[in-house]
């Protein structure tokens, strides 16, 4: 059984969410640029590469997936980081065509220096979003891992069958 297509109201709400989240992204990018001369996309790449689960490096496609970019954009992003000495590319194991990106020690230091700024700005943006009727539930979930219960629309299972 397939899902019905979205209606105009759902499309409008989705567009509102995208606009509001885009505003948050611009604010985060702005503060990182001003205080650390570091674009948000570069910060996110170094974040993904610095995580223990990255195992010391990620294939370019996996990194692209984790930071929400196209493969070609991620390749250019890593090239910029590599030119600054913040990341490096190495041949992947097994497949000779695969390339693995890793963060350098200088990249880890730059990432660590920017993290408190990023998190303070993210916290402020999430708190501001809590006051916005369209983003309040999303902001609450990001902040606390919790949302308000969804209304039971006659489902015999209450809210348990509704994804968060």
N, C-alpha and C positions, 0 to 999 in steps of 0.2 A: 504494500500500500504506500503510495507516494504522498508526500506532503503537498498541501495546496499552495499555489503561488502566493507570495506576499501581496497584500493589498496596499492601497494608497497610504493609509495611516501607518502601516508598518514601514513602508518605504520612507515616509516623512520622519518617523522616529529614528530610523537607522541613519538617515542623513543628518539629523540633529546630533546624534551620538558621535558620528564621524567628525562633524564640525567642532564639537566641544572637545573631543579627544585631540583633535588637531591643534586646538588652541593650547592645550596642556603640553603637547609636544613642542610647539613653538616656544613656550615659556621655558621649558627645560633646556632646549637648544640654546636659547638666548643666554641663560644664566651660565651655562657651561662655556659658551663662546666668550662671554665677557670676563669671567673669572679665571678660566683655564686655557683659553684659545683652543678649545676642544669641541668639535661638533658632536651633537648627540649620537649620530650614527657611529662615529669613531669610539665614543665612550661605550656604547652598547656592544660593539665588536670586541673591545678589550675586556669588557665584563664577561661576555660569553667565553672568551678564550682563557680567562683567569679562573673560571669555576673549576672545582675539583672534577666534576663529571665530564669536563672536556678532555681529560686524560692527557693533558699537556699539549693538545692541538686538535683542531677540527678540520675535516675536509671542507673545501670551499662551499659545496652544496649544503652540507649540514650547518655550517655557520650561517649561510644565507637564510636557511629555514629558521634558525634560532633567533635571528635579529629581524626577520620579516622583510628581507630584501630579495631582489632578483639575483641570480648567480652572477651575471655580468656586472651589476652594481657592486656586489660584494668583492669581486676581483679587483675592481678599481679602488674600492675602499681599502683593501689590504695593501694594495700598491702604495697608496698615500701613507698608510701607517708604516710600511716598510721603508719608505723614503725618509721618514722621521726617526727611524731606528726603534719604533715602538712595536713592530711585529716583523715576522719573517715567514717566508714560504719555503717549504721543503717538499721534495717528492714524497708522495704517499706510499705506504707499504702495499705491496701486491700489484695493484694496477699502475702501470707506468704513466698513465695519463693523469692520475689523481694528484692533487696538490693539497698539502696540509698547511694550515696557517697556525702559527703559534705566537704568543705574546712574548716579548723580550723582557728582561729585567727592567729596562727603562720604561717599557709599556706598563708593567705592573706598578711601578712607582707613580707614573702619571695617572693611571686609573685610580690608585689608592688616594692620591692627592685630590682628585675630583669627586670622589665618592661622597664625602660629607656634604659638599655643595649640592650635588645631584639629589641626595636623599632629603636634605632640608627643603629644596625647591619642590620635590615630588610630594612631600608631606603637606606643604602649604597649598599646592594645587589640589590635592585630594581633599583637604579640609574645605577649600573653596567650592569644590565640586559637590560636597555634601549639601550645600545650600541650594544647589540647582536640582529642581524636581526631575529633570531628565537624566542626571548622572548620580543622584544620591545613592541608589542601590549599588551601582557599580563601584563608587568610591568607598562605600562601607565595606563591600566585599574585599577590595584591594587592601584597605586599612586593617581589617579584622578577620578576614576569611569568613565572614558571616553576611547574610542578607536577611531581609525581612521575609517571613513566610509568604509564599505565593498563594493567591486566593484559590480555594478549591472550587473549580468550575464544574462540579457535578461528577468528578472522576471518582470511581469506586475506590481508588487508591490514594485519595487526598492529594498531597503535593509530592509524594515520594516518586512518582513517575515523571516528574518535570525536571529536566536538567537545569543546573545552575547557570 
